[in-house]
Amino acid sequence: MGVVVVSVAGVGLRQAVADTDRIGTVREIYDGTLTTDIQVNTFRHIERLFPVRVVKHGVKVLPLPRHAKQLGNFQFTSAGKKYDMVDFLALDRVTALLMLKDGEIAYEDYEMGNSESTRWMSMSMVKSITSSLMGAAIHDGYIKSIDDQVTQYLPTLKGSAYDGVSIRNLLQMASGVKWDETYTNRASDRRHMLEAQISQKPGSVLELMSKLPRAGTPGTIWNYSTGETFVAGAVVRAAVGKPLAEYLSERIWSPAGMESDATWWLESPNGLEIGGSGLSATLRDYGRLGLFLMNDGVAGGKRILPEGWVDQAGSSKIVGGKKVAYGYMMWPIDAPPGSINDGAFEAVGIYGQYIYVNRRERVVIVMWGAQPKPTNKETIENQDFFAAATEALR
């Protein structure tokens, strides 16, 4: 199954290694208390924090040739202030940046010791991978319908707040199950989930999810929940009968032509993958994932996702009578009709991880970040930068 079991000493205390190889603890990641050098080294070595399963790449690699137009420094405006790309890289603590136009590299840069071979954490970007695996499972016939009940695949959740919740509800973060996502609050549900993962006890996360109370009727409340994505991943695992990493390798990683293996955090040795965080991959392979989505879930000339799935996954939804800028575990950009970001969407992870996909403009942008806190520390609005970069690539 490609399982790599590593020490979890980094969970409670730092490993006894040279300062140049030190990493922080997973609690420090979520507390937002890591200084820059240790933070960056931690983000590119997260496979040392938990057991992982390898996502194997295939034989055929999708080439990413240089685009005829190489993007240089450019100026743009955000929140009434003028910036250039150098400002953005520095102020938003960007550690790597890749821009693809028509499947070709128009800009590529690595900072803070990263390189083409570096694997970097995805954090919540992996939620978009989990939702894509759900789409693949539906296309492959393992799951009959997006409106199937969660308990049809996870009978252990019968009688819990997830009884009566559909897969569609899960993908839209609209289960109605109560959840507090606050990363830096050790009393939040998100931190309780982290502690369950730290325990490395098989079944501990689903046990946590089964005990959550209900906040409202399924489909009526939108509430962002990493726990929801673990449940979604568990549904896919139960439906396809194989580990998520193996299914990801077979249906996306290999057909989409990734050049390197990835790794994915596990709940416990040989256990379930963490559906909402912990996948680590190279910059160009994240770019190839963006191209897979840009091409409507077709890879290697074969359809992997249902036709139209990407449109649905990357577009806003109505939840409880209100428009929500969230699709199927992807973030559509709320942009004026006809503007350059209209129809674009993102996969987003804490600390500044992004895959931006603009299907109309044939642009994919991947960004790695090492911002000082998990959220709300962007100096320059990323969507303004992505819009300006896309305009510059025209």
C-alpha positions as CSV (number, residue, x, y, z in Angstrom):
1,M,0.0,0.0,0.0
2,G,3.0,2.3,0.0
3,V,2.9,3.1,3.7
4,V,5.9,4.9,5.1
5,V,5.9,4.9,8.9
6,V,8.0,7.7,10.4
7,S,8.7,8.9,13.9
8,V,6.0,11.1,15.4
9,A,8.5,12.6,17.9
10,G,7.9,16.0,16.2
11,V,4.4,16.0,17.6
12,G,5.4,16.5,21.2
13,L,9.0,17.6,21.0
14,R,11.6,18.5,18.4
15,Q,13.8,15.7,17.1
16,A,17.4,15.7,18.2
17,V,18.9,16.9,14.9
18,A,21.2,19.6,13.7
19,D,19.7,23.1,13.8
20,T,19.8,23.2,10.0
21,D,17.5,20.2,9.9
22,R,15.2,21.1,12.8
23,I,11.5,21.1,12.3
24,G,8.7,22.3,14.5
25,T,5.9,20.4,16.0
26,V,2.4,20.0,14.5
27,R,0.9,21.9,17.5
28,E,3.3,24.8,16.8
29,I,2.1,24.8,13.1
30,Y,-1.5,25.3,14.2
31,D,-0.6,27.7,17.0
32,G,1.3,29.9,14.5
33,T,4.4,30.1,16.8
34,L,7.2,28.9,14.4
35,T,10.0,31.3,13.4
36,T,10.7,31.6,9.7
37,D,13.7,29.2,9.2
38,I,12.1,26.4,11.3
39,Q,8.7,27.0,9.8
40,V,10.0,26.7,6.2
41,N,11.9,23.6,7.0
42,T,8.8,22.1,8.7
43,F,6.6,22.9,5.7
44,R,8.9,21.0,3.4
45,H,9.3,18.0,5.7
46,I,5.8,17.4,7.1
47,E,6.2,13.7,6.3
48,R,8.3,13.6,9.5
49,L,5.4,14.6,11.7
50,F,3.0,11.7,11.0
51,P,3.0,8.3,9.2
52,V,2.3,8.8,5.5
53,R,1.2,6.8,2.5
54,V,3.0,7.4,-0.8
55,V,1.1,8.6,-3.8
56,K,3.0,7.0,-6.7
57,H,3.6,8.8,-10.0
58,G,3.3,6.9,-13.3
59,V,5.7,6.2,-16.1
60,K,4.7,8.9,-18.5
61,V,5.4,12.5,-17.3
62,L,3.3,15.4,-18.7
63,P,5.9,17.8,-20.1
64,L,5.7,21.5,-19.1
65,P,7.7,23.4,-21.8
66,R,8.6,27.0,-21.6
67,H,6.0,29.4,-22.8
68,A,7.1,31.8,-25.6
69,K,6.2,34.7,-23.4
70,Q,8.2,34.7,-20.1
71,L,6.6,36.9,-17.5
72,G,8.9,39.5,-15.9
73,N,8.2,41.9,-13.1
74,F,4.9,43.8,-13.5
75,Q,2.9,46.4,-11.6
76,F,-0.6,46.2,-10.3
77,T,-3.0,47.8,-7.8
78,S,-4.5,46.2,-4.7
79,A,-6.7,48.0,-2.1
80,G,-5.8,51.3,-3.7
81,K,-2.0,50.8,-3.4
82,K,0.5,50.1,-6.1
83,Y,2.7,47.1,-6.0
84,D,4.9,45.0,-8.3
85,M,5.5,41.2,-8.3
86,V,8.7,41.6,-6.2
87,D,6.6,43.3,-3.5
88,F,4.1,40.5,-3.6
89,L,6.8,37.8,-3.3
90,A,8.3,39.5,-0.3
91,L,5.3,40.9,1.6
92,D,3.2,37.7,1.3
93,R,6.2,35.5,2.1
94,V,6.0,33.5,-1.1
95,T,8.4,30.5,-1.1
96,A,7.6,29.3,-4.6
97,L,5.5,30.5,-7.6
98,L,4.6,28.8,-10.8
99,M,2.5,30.3,-13.7
100,L,1.3,28.2,-16.5
101,K,-0.3,29.6,-19.7
102,D,-1.7,27.0,-22.1
103,G,0.1,24.3,-20.2
104,E,3.5,26.0,-20.6
105,I,5.7,27.6,-17.9
106,A,5.6,31.4,-18.2
107,Y,7.2,32.0,-14.8
108,E,8.8,29.8,-12.2
109,D,10.6,30.9,-9.0
110,Y,11.8,29.2,-5.8
111,E,12.7,31.0,-2.6
112,M,13.9,30.2,1.0
113,G,15.8,27.1,0.0
114,N,13.1,25.4,-2.1
115,S,13.8,23.9,-5.5
116,E,12.2,21.9,-8.3
117,S,12.5,18.7,-6.2
118,T,11.1,20.1,-3.0
119,R,7.9,18.6,-1.7
120,W,5.8,21.2,0.1
121,M,2.7,20.9,2.3
122,S,-0.7,21.5,0.7
123,M,-2.8,21.8,3.9
124,S,-6.4,22.5,2.8
125,M,-5.5,22.5,-0.9
126,V,-5.8,18.7,-0.5
127,K,-9.6,19.2,0.2
128,S,-10.0,19.9,-3.5
129,I,-8.2,16.6,-4.2
130,T,-10.5,14.7,-1.9
131,S,-13.5,16.2,-3.6
132,S,-12.0,15.3,-7.0
133,L,-11.6,11.7,-5.8
134,M,-15.3,11.8,-4.9
135,G,-16.0,12.8,-8.5
136,A,-13.8,10.0,-9.8
137,A,-15.6,7.5,-7.6
138,I,-18.9,8.6,-9.0
139,H,-17.7,8.5,-12.6
140,D,-16.2,5.0,-11.9
141,G,-19.6,3.8,-10.5
142,Y,-18.4,3.1,-7.0
143,I,-20.8,5.8,-5.7
144,K,-24.2,5.9,-7.4
145,S,-25.0,9.5,-6.8
146,I,-23.9,12.7,-5.2
147,D,-27.2,12.6,-3.3
148,D,-26.5,9.3,-1.7
149,Q,-26.5,9.3,2.1
150,V,-23.2,9.4,3.9
151,T,-24.4,6.5,6.2
152,Q,-24.9,4.3,3.1
153,Y,-21.1,4.1,3.0
154,L,-20.2,4.7,6.7
155,P,-22.8,2.8,8.7
156,T,-20.9,3.6,11.9
157,L,-22.3,7.2,11.6
158,K,-25.9,6.0,11.8
159,G,-27.5,7.7,14.8
160,S,-25.0,10.5,14.7
161,A,-25.5,14.1,13.4
162,Y,-24.4,12.7,10.0
163,D,-27.5,10.6,9.8
164,G,-29.5,12.2,7.0
165,V,-26.5,14.1,5.5
166,S,-25.9,13.6,1.8
167,I,-22.5,13.5,-0.1
168,R,-23.6,16.8,-1.7
169,N,-24.0,18.3,1.8
170,L,-20.5,17.1,2.7
171,L,-18.9,18.5,-0.4
172,Q,-20.6,21.9,0.1
173,M,-19.7,22.1,3.8
174,A,-23.4,22.2,4.5
175,S,-24.0,19.1,6.7
176,G,-25.5,21.1,9.5
177,V,-23.1,19.5,11.9
178,K,-21.7,21.9,14.5
179,W,-18.0,22.6,14.1
180,D,-15.4,25.2,15.2
181,E,-12.5,25.5,12.7
182,T,-10.4,28.0,14.7
183,Y,-6.8,26.8,14.2
184,T,-5.1,28.6,17.0
185,N,-7.7,27.8,19.7
186,R,-6.8,24.5,21.3
187,A,-10.4,24.1,22.5
188,S,-11.8,24.2,19.0
189,D,-13.1,21.1,17.1
190,R,-10.3,21.5,14.6
191,R,-7.7,21.2,17.4
192,H,-9.6,18.2,18.9
193,M,-9.3,16.6,15.5
194,L,-5.6,17.3,15.5
195,E,-5.2,15.7,18.9
196,A,-7.1,12.7,17.6
197,Q,-4.5,12.5,14.8
198,I,-1.7,12.9,17.3
199,S,-3.0,10.0,19.3
200,Q,-2.5,7.7,16.2
201,K,-5.4,5.6,17.4
202,P,-7.3,4.0,14.5
203,G,-10.8,5.3,14.1
204,S,-10.3,8.2,16.5
205,V,-11.3,10.9,14.0
206,L,-14.5,9.3,12.9
207,E,-15.3,8.7,16.6
208,L,-14.8,12.4,17.2
209,M,-17.1,13.2,14.2
210,S,-19.8,10.8,15.4
211,K,-20.1,12.7,18.7
212,L,-20.6,16.2,17.3
213,P,-24.0,17.9,17.8
214,R,-26.3,19.2,15.1
215,A,-26.5,22.9,14.4
216,G,-29.2,22.8,11.8
217,T,-30.9,20.9,9.0
218,P,-28.6,19.5,6.3
219,G,-28.3,21.8,3.4
220,T,-29.3,24.9,5.3
221,I,-26.1,26.1,7.0
222,W,-22.7,26.6,5.5
223,N,-19.8,26.0,7.9
224,Y,-16.2,25.4,6.9
225,S,-15.0,22.1,8.5
226,T,-11.9,20.1,8.0
227,G,-13.6,17.3,9.8
228,E,-16.2,17.2,7.0
229,T,-13.4,16.4,4.5
230,F,-12.1,13.5,6.6
231,V,-15.6,12.1,6.5
232,A,-15.7,12.6,2.7
233,G,-12.4,10.8,2.4
234,A,-13.7,8.0,4.5
235,V,-16.7,7.7,2.2
236,V,-14.5,7.4,-0.8
237,R,-12.2,4.9,0.9
238,A,-15.2,2.7,1.8
239,A,-16.7,3.0,-1.6
240,V,-13.6,2.2,-3.7
241,G,-12.2,-0.4,-1.3
242,K,-8.7,0.9,-1.4
243,P,-6.6,3.6,0.3
244,L,-7.1,7.2,-1.0
245,A,-3.4,7.5,-1.9
246,E,-3.6,4.4,-4.1
247,Y,-6.8,5.6,-5.7
248,L,-5.3,9.0,-6.2
249,S,-2.3,7.5,-7.9
250,E,-4.4,5.3,-10.2
251,R,-7.0,7.9,-11.2
252,I,-5.2,11.3,-11.1
253,W,-1.6,11.3,-10.2
254,S,-0.5,8.8,-12.8
255,P,-2.9,9.7,-15.7
256,A,-2.2,13.4,-15.2
257,G,1.5,12.8,-15.7
258,M,3.0,13.8,-12.4
259,E,6.8,13.6,-12.3
260,S,7.3,12.8,-8.6
261,D,5.7,10.8,-5.8
262,A,3.7,12.6,-3.2
263,T,3.1,11.7,0.4
264,W,-0.2,12.0,2.4
265,W,-0.7,12.0,6.2
266,L,-2.4,9.1,7.9
267,E,-4.7,9.0,10.9
268,S,-2.6,6.1,12.2
269,P,-0.1,3.6,10.8
270,N,-1.8,1.9,7.8
271,G,-4.9,4.0,8.6
272,L,-7.1,6.5,6.7
273,E,-5.6,9.5,4.9
274,I,-6.4,12.9,6.4
275,G,-8.8,14.1,3.7
276,G,-8.4,17.8,4.6
277,S,-4.6,18.2,5.0
278,G,-1.2,16.7,4.9
279,L,-0.5,15.9,1.2
280,S,3.0,17.0,0.2
281,A,4.1,17.4,-3.5
282,T,6.3,19.3,-5.8
283,L,5.4,22.7,-7.3
284,R,5.2,21.5,-10.9
285,D,3.0,18.5,-9.9
286,Y,0.6,20.9,-8.1
287,G,0.6,22.8,-11.5
288,R,-0.2,19.6,-13.3
289,L,-3.1,19.1,-10.9
290,G,-4.3,22.6,-11.8
291,L,-4.1,21.6,-15.5
292,F,-6.2,18.5,-14.8
293,L,-8.9,20.7,-13.4
294,M,-8.5,23.3,-16.1
295,N,-9.1,20.5,-18.7
296,D,-12.4,19.4,-17.0
297,G,-11.0,16.4,-15.3
298,V,-9.6,14.7,-18.4
299,A,-6.1,13.3,-18.2
300,G,-4.1,11.2,-20.7
301,G,-7.0,11.5,-23.1
302,K,-9.4,9.8,-20.7
303,R,-12.2,11.3,-18.7
304,I,-11.6,10.9,-15.0
305,L,-14.3,13.2,-13.5
306,P,-17.9,13.3,-14.6
307,E,-18.5,15.8,-17.4
308,G,-19.3,19.2,-15.9
309,W,-18.0,18.2,-12.5
310,V,-15.3,20.9,-12.5
311,D,-17.8,23.6,-13.4
312,Q,-19.9,22.5,-10.4
313,A,-17.0,22.1,-8.1
314,G,-15.6,25.5,-8.8
315,S,-18.8,27.6,-8.7
316,S,-20.8,29.2,-5.9
317,K,-23.8,27.4,-4.4
318,I,-27.0,28.3,-2.7
319,V,-27.1,27.1,0.9
320,G,-30.1,28.0,3.1
321,G,-31.3,30.5,0.5
322,K,-28.0,32.4,0.5
323,K,-25.3,32.4,-2.1
324,V,-22.0,31.0,-0.8
325,A,-18.7,31.4,-2.5
326,Y,-17.9,27.8,-2.1
327,G,-18.3,24.8,-4.5
328,Y,-17.3,21.2,-3.9
329,M,-14.4,21.9,-1.5
330,M,-13.1,24.6,-3.9
331,W,-13.3,28.3,-3.7
332,P,-14.8,30.2,-6.6
333,I,-13.6,33.8,-6.9
334,D,-16.5,36.2,-6.4
335,A,-15.6,38.5,-9.3
336,P,-17.7,40.9,-11.4
337,P,-19.2,39.4,-14.5
338,G,-16.8,39.8,-17.4
339,S,-13.8,40.6,-15.3
340,I,-10.7,38.6,-15.7
341,N,-11.3,36.5,-12.5
342,D,-14.9,35.8,-13.5
343,G,-15.3,32.0,-13.4
344,A,-11.9,31.4,-11.8
345,F,-11.5,29.3,-8.7
346,E,-8.9,28.3,-6.2
347,A,-7.7,25.4,-4.0
348,V,-6.6,27.1,-0.8
349,G,-4.4,26.1,2.2
350,I,-3.4,27.9,5.4
351,Y,-0.2,29.9,5.5
352,G,-0.6,30.9,1.8
353,Q,-0.9,27.8,-0.3
354,Y,-2.9,28.3,-3.6
355,I,-3.8,26.6,-6.9
356,Y,-5.5,29.2,-9.0
357,V,-7.4,28.0,-12.1
358,N,-8.7,30.3,-14.8
359,R,-10.2,28.0,-17.5
360,R,-11.3,30.8,-19.8
361,E,-7.8,32.3,-19.9
362,R,-6.0,28.9,-19.8
363,V,-4.0,30.0,-16.8
364,V,-2.9,28.0,-13.7
365,I,-0.9,29.6,-10.9
366,V,0.5,27.7,-8.0
367,M,1.8,29.6,-4.9
368,W,3.5,28.3,-1.8
369,G,3.6,30.5,1.3
370,A,5.1,30.8,4.7
371,Q,3.0,33.5,6.2
372,P,3.5,34.1,10.0
373,K,0.1,32.8,11.1
374,P,-2.4,30.2,9.6
375,T,-4.9,32.8,8.4
376,N,-5.4,36.6,7.8
377,K,-1.8,37.5,7.4
378,E,-1.7,38.3,3.6
379,T,-0.4,41.8,3.1
380,I,-1.5,41.9,-0.6
381,E,-4.8,40.3,-1.7
382,N,-3.8,37.2,-3.7
383,Q,-6.8,37.5,-6.0
384,D,-5.7,40.9,-7.1
385,F,-2.2,39.5,-7.9
386,F,-3.6,36.5,-9.7
387,A,-5.8,38.8,-11.8
388,A,-2.9,41.0,-12.7
389,A,-0.7,38.1,-13.6
390,T,-3.4,36.6,-15.8
391,E,-3.8,39.9,-17.5
392,A,0.0,40.2,-18.0
393,L,0.0,36.7,-19.6
394,R,-2.6,37.7,-22.3
